[in-house]
Amino acid sequence: MARVSMLDPTSPPLPVDASMAERPDSLNGKVLGLLDNHKMNACNLLDDIEQLLSERYEFAEVVRRFKPDVSRPAPSDTLEELIDQCDVVVTAIGD
């Protein structure tokens, strides 16, 4: 008899003490991070977001990173890079 493996694709619930990150007063002079999850059109969406935000704010720098696989979380070194280098990060899922 063949065995069947079942996978649960759901993520665990947020901790009760989870809260939103503090927002900066302004994005001027900040480093913007853009994380592409590797889905179709995510790059285009982030290009548009960067353009729209750049019309309103002057960023010190824009850092772009990409997840290697849409179905997995971003590698910890990629997340650490974004945390270390960026003041704010936007991620996009595309489609």
N, C-alpha and C positions, 0 to 999 in steps of 0.2 A: 504494500500500500504506500502510495506517494505521500510525502509530508508537504504541507503548505505552510509557508512563513507569512505572517501578517505583520505589516508595518503600520505604525500610527503616525501620520504626518502632522498631527496637531502639536502646537507648542504648549508648554506649561503656562498656567495663568501667571499674570504679573504678581509680584509680591505685594502684600497689603500696603507696605510703606513706600511703594514706587511713586515717584513724582516727576513732573516735567523738569527739564533742565532750565537753569536760569537763562533768560534771554538778554543779550547785550542791548544797551540803549540805542546803538547805531551799528551799522555794518561797515561804516567808513573806516578805512585803515585796518580792517580785519582780514584774516586769511580764510578764504572760503574753500571748503572741501566738497568735492563731488564724488559720490560713490555710485558707480554703474554696476547693476546686478547682473549684467550680461544677457538680459532679455532683449529681444528685437525692439528697436526704437528707444531703448533706455538712453543711449548715447545722444540721440536726437533731442529727446526731452531735456536732458541735462544741458545740452548746448543752448536750447531755448531759455531755460531757467537762468543759465549764466548770463546770457545776453540781456534778459529783462532785468536781472538784479544789477548788472553792470551799468545799465542806464540810470539807475537810481543811487548807486553807491560806488565809491572808489575803494576797491579791494587792494590790500598790500600784495596779495598773491592769490592765485587759484590753484589748488592741488587736486588733481584728478587721479582716482584709483578705480580699479576694476576687480570685481569678484571673478574668479576663474570659472565658477559654475553657479548657475542660477538656483539650483536646488539645494545648495549648501550655504551655511553662514560664511561671511567673509573671513578669511584667515586672520588669526589673532595678530600677526605681524602687520597686516594691512590696517586693522582697526587701531593698533597702537600708533602707527605712523600718523593716521588721521587725528588721533587724540593729541599726540605730541605737537603736530604742525599746525592744526587748524583751530580757529575760534568757533566756527559753525560748520556743520556738515549737512548736505542735502543728499538724499539717496533717491534713486528712481527705479521703477520696475518695468517701464516700457509696455509693449504690446500694442 
